[in-house]
Amino acid sequence: MSSDPAPNPHATAEQVEAARRDPKLANVLYHDWEAGSYDEKWSISYDERCIDYATGRFQLVAGPRGGLRPGPGTGLRNRVSSCST
C-alpha cells in the first residue's frame, strides 16, 4: 500500500501549507499543477506534422533502415519501424 498523495492539479490551502514542511508533497503538488500545461508550454503535439518531423529527425540519425531502436516511451518505435520498411 502506497502512502503517496493522490494526483491533484488544484491543491487546497491546507495542502500548500503542509507542503512547506514536506518536500515530497511539495514536489507532487507542483508536478500535478505543472502537468496541466506541459504539452502546450513545450509545444508538444501529436498531430501528423509533428509525427512526420520526429520520424524524419530519427531517420536522419539512424538511417533509412532504422538501425537504432528508440527506447520505451519515445512514441517513435512503431511509427519509425513502419516507415522504414
C-alpha positions as CSV (number, residue, x, y, z in Angstrom):
1,M,0.0,0.0,0.0
2,S,1.5,3.3,-1.1
3,S,1.3,6.4,1.1
4,D,2.0,8.7,-1.8
5,P,-0.5,11.6,-2.2
6,A,-3.1,11.2,-5.0
7,P,-2.7,13.4,-8.1
8,N,-4.4,16.8,-7.6
9,P,-3.9,19.7,-10.0
10,H,-5.8,22.1,-7.7
11,A,-4.1,22.0,-4.2
12,T,-6.0,23.3,-1.2
13,A,-4.6,25.9,1.1
14,E,-4.1,23.2,3.7
15,Q,-2.1,21.1,1.2
16,V,0.1,24.0,0.2
17,E,0.8,24.8,3.9
18,A,1.6,21.1,4.6
19,A,4.0,21.1,1.5
20,R,6.1,23.8,3.2
21,R,7.2,21.1,5.7
22,D,7.1,18.1,3.3
23,P,9.4,18.4,0.2
24,K,7.9,15.2,-1.3
25,L,4.4,16.7,-1.1
26,A,5.6,20.0,-2.5
27,N,7.1,18.1,-5.5
28,V,3.9,16.2,-6.1
29,L,1.7,19.3,-5.9
30,Y,4.0,21.2,-8.2
31,H,4.2,18.4,-10.7
32,D,0.4,17.9,-10.7
33,W,-0.1,21.6,-11.2
34,E,2.5,22.0,-14.0
35,A,1.4,18.8,-15.8
36,G,-1.8,20.6,-17.0
37,S,0.1,22.9,-19.3
38,Y,3.3,20.9,-20.0
39,D,2.5,19.9,-23.6
40,E,1.4,23.5,-24.6
41,K,4.4,25.0,-22.8
42,W,6.9,22.9,-24.6
43,S,5.0,22.8,-27.9
44,I,4.4,19.1,-27.7
45,S,1.8,17.9,-30.2
46,Y,0.8,14.5,-31.6
47,D,-0.6,15.7,-35.0
48,E,0.7,14.2,-38.2
49,R,3.1,17.2,-38.8
50,C,4.9,16.6,-35.6
51,I,5.0,12.8,-36.1
52,D,6.5,13.3,-39.5
53,Y,9.0,15.8,-38.2
54,A,10.1,13.4,-35.4
55,T,10.3,10.5,-37.8
56,G,12.4,12.5,-40.2
57,R,14.8,13.6,-37.4
58,F,15.2,10.0,-36.3
59,Q,15.8,8.6,-39.8
60,L,18.4,11.3,-40.3
61,V,20.4,9.9,-37.4
62,A,19.5,6.2,-37.7
63,G,19.5,5.9,-41.5
64,P,16.6,4.8,-43.6
65,R,16.6,1.3,-42.3
66,G,16.3,2.4,-38.7
67,G,19.4,0.7,-37.4
68,L,18.7,2.2,-33.9
69,R,15.7,1.4,-31.9
70,P,14.3,4.2,-29.7
71,G,13.6,3.2,-26.1
72,P,10.2,2.8,-24.5
73,G,8.2,5.9,-24.0
74,T,9.5,7.8,-27.1
75,G,6.4,7.1,-29.2
76,L,8.6,6.6,-32.2
77,R,9.3,2.9,-32.3
78,N,6.2,1.7,-34.1
79,R,6.0,4.7,-36.3
80,V,9.6,4.6,-37.4
81,S,9.6,0.8,-37.9
82,S,6.6,1.1,-40.2
83,C,8.1,4.0,-42.2
84,S,11.5,2.4,-42.8
85,T,10.4,-0.9,-44.4
